[in-house]
Amino acid sequence: MGKDADMRRQCLDTLELPEDATMLEIKTAFQHLKDLYTKGSIAISPIEDDYPEEAKKEILRKIDEAYAWLAVNFKKTGEAAKTQTGGDGSRASSATRKEVSEIDEFDGPTLRRIREMLGIDIGEVEYSTKISLQHIKNIEEDKFRFLPEEVFVKGYLTAYAKSLGLDAPKVVEQYIKRYRRAR
């Protein structure tokens, strides 16, 4: 095991996560542990007076460092987990990836079906692309009237397609044709 792999394992252990944790799971665990060890937390309040302040500060420091390291190095060190799951970090088998690669018509419901086939949670797409959950749902449901101007939709589609490992220009071209017709 290399130095980065060891560090990744230590950081995931600090956040109490498995080796194949997604970035969304890492962020959620980080927030949960920060809340747990913060002064006034309902979980720690019964023992707060017995728990040394320095010990809590040390735990919070380790949690912060683990999250910061994983946030910076997630893509670089996630290769082992990606190899075990799917090429994009999803839990998709090679047969599923092949099936997805054969899809050549893209609309909202197809994008949702691909995301689900790849085992990618909608929250992971929201986190990795910074697209609001509502916009992702509107894209997946072809709710064109609720989507913003075309220039924004193109950007959203590009990021979304890339997060699924799809040919972004092709996805954008096909989706925008339907978007224009509907608007």
C-alpha positions in Angstrom: 0.0 0.0 0.0 1.4 3.4 -1.0 1.7 6.5 1.2 -1.4 8.1 -0.3 -3.4 4.9 0.1 -2.4 4.7 3.7 -3.3 8.3 4.3 -6.7 7.8 2.6 -7.4 4.8 4.8 -6.5 6.8 7.9 -8.7 9.7 6.9 -11.6 7.4 6.1 -11.1 5.6 9.5 -11.2 9.0 11.2 -14.5 9.7 9.5 -15.7 6.1 10.2 -16.2 5.3 6.5 -15.5 2.3 4.3 -12.9 2.3 1.5 -15.3 2.9 -1.3 -17.0 5.9 0.3 -18.3 8.5 -2.1 -17.5 12.2 -1.7 -21.1 12.8 -0.6 -20.7 10.2 2.1 -17.5 11.8 3.2 -19.1 15.2 3.4 -22.1 13.8 5.3 -19.9 12.0 7.8 -17.7 15.0 8.3 -20.7 17.2 9.1 -22.2 14.6 11.4 -19.0 14.2 13.4 -18.4 18.0 13.6 -21.9 18.3 15.0 -21.4 15.5 17.4 -18.2 16.9 19.0 -19.2 20.6 18.9 -19.9 22.2 22.3 -23.6 22.0 23.2 -24.2 18.9 21.1 -27.1 16.9 22.5 -25.2 13.7 21.9 -22.2 14.7 24.0 -24.0 17.0 26.6 -24.5 14.2 29.2 -20.7 13.7 29.4 -19.5 17.1 28.3 -18.2 18.1 31.7 -16.3 14.9 32.1 -14.8 15.1 28.6 -11.7 17.3 28.6 -11.9 20.3 26.3 -8.5 19.6 24.8 -9.6 16.1 23.9 -12.6 17.4 22.0 -10.4 20.0 20.2 -8.0 17.2 19.2 -10.8 15.1 17.8 -12.2 18.1 15.9 -8.8 18.9 14.5 -8.4 15.3 13.3 -11.8 15.3 11.7 -11.0 18.7 10.0 -7.7 17.4 8.7 -9.2 14.1 7.4 -11.9 15.9 5.6 -9.6 18.5 4.1 -7.1 15.8 2.9 -9.9 13.7 1.3 -11.5 16.8 -0.3 -8.2 17.7 -2.0 -7.0 14.2 -2.8 -10.3 12.3 -3.4 -10.0 11.9 -7.2 -6.3 11.1 -7.1 -6.5 8.5 -4.3 -9.9 7.1 -5.2 -8.4 5.1 -8.1 -8.4 1.9 -6.1 -12.0 2.3 -5.1 -12.9 3.2 -8.6 -11.2 0.1 -9.9 -13.2 -2.0 -7.5 -16.5 -0.3 -8.4 -16.8 1.4 -11.7 -14.5 3.6 -13.8 -16.2 6.8 -12.5 -16.5 5.7 -8.9 -20.0 4.3 -9.4 -20.9 0.8 -8.3 -21.6 -0.3 -11.9 -20.4 -3.5 -13.4 -18.5 -3.6 -16.7 -21.7 -5.1 -18.3 -23.7 -2.1 -17.1 -21.0 0.3 -18.3 -21.1 -1.4 -21.7 -24.9 -1.2 -21.8 -24.7 2.5 -21.0 -22.1 3.1 -23.7 -24.5 1.7 -26.3 -27.2 4.3 -25.4 -27.2 7.0 -28.1 -30.4 9.0 -27.6 -30.5 11.3 -24.5 -33.5 12.8 -22.8 -34.2 13.5 -19.2 -35.6 10.1 -18.3 -32.7 8.4 -20.1 -30.2 10.4 -18.1 -32.0 9.4 -14.8 -32.0 5.7 -15.9 -28.3 5.9 -16.7 -27.5 7.5 -13.4 -29.5 4.8 -11.6 -27.9 2.0 -13.6 -24.5 3.3 -12.6 -25.5 3.3 -9.0 -25.0 7.1 -8.6 -27.2 8.8 -6.1 -28.8 12.1 -7.3 -27.3 13.7 -4.2 -23.8 12.7 -5.4 -24.5 14.4 -8.8 -25.7 17.5 -6.9 -22.6 17.6 -4.8 -20.1 16.9 -7.5 -21.6 19.2 -10.1 -22.9 22.0 -7.8 -26.2 21.9 -9.7 -29.2 22.3 -7.5 -31.2 19.2 -6.8 -34.3 20.8 -8.2 -32.6 21.6 -11.5 -31.3 18.0 -11.8 -34.9 16.7 -11.2 -36.3 19.1 -13.8 -33.7 17.9 -16.3 -34.4 14.2 -15.6 -38.2 14.8 -15.8 -37.9 17.0 -19.0 -39.7 19.8 -17.2 -38.4 22.4 -19.6 -40.5 25.2 -18.4 -39.0 25.1 -15.0 -35.4 25.2 -16.3 -33.4 28.4 -16.6 -32.2 30.0 -19.8 -30.5 27.8 -22.4 -26.9 28.9 -21.6 -27.3 27.7 -18.0 -29.0 24.4 -19.1 -26.1 23.7 -21.4 -23.7 24.2 -18.6 -25.8 22.0 -16.3 -26.0 19.3 -18.9 -22.3 19.4 -19.6 -21.5 18.9 -15.9 -24.2 16.3 -15.5 -23.1 14.2 -18.5 -19.4 14.3 -17.4 -20.4 13.2 -13.9 -22.0 10.1 -15.5 -19.0 9.5 -17.9 -21.1 10.4 -21.0 -20.2 12.2 -24.2 -21.2 15.7 -23.0 -21.4 17.5 -26.4 -23.7 14.7 -27.7 -25.9 14.8 -24.6 -26.1 18.7 -24.7 -26.9 18.7 -28.4 -29.8 16.2 -28.2 -31.3 17.6 -25.0 -31.1 21.2 -26.2 -33.0 20.4 -29.4 -35.9 19.1 -27.3 -35.6 22.0 -24.9 -35.9 24.5 -27.8 -38.9 22.8 -29.2 -40.6 22.8 -25.8 -39.9 26.4 -25.1 
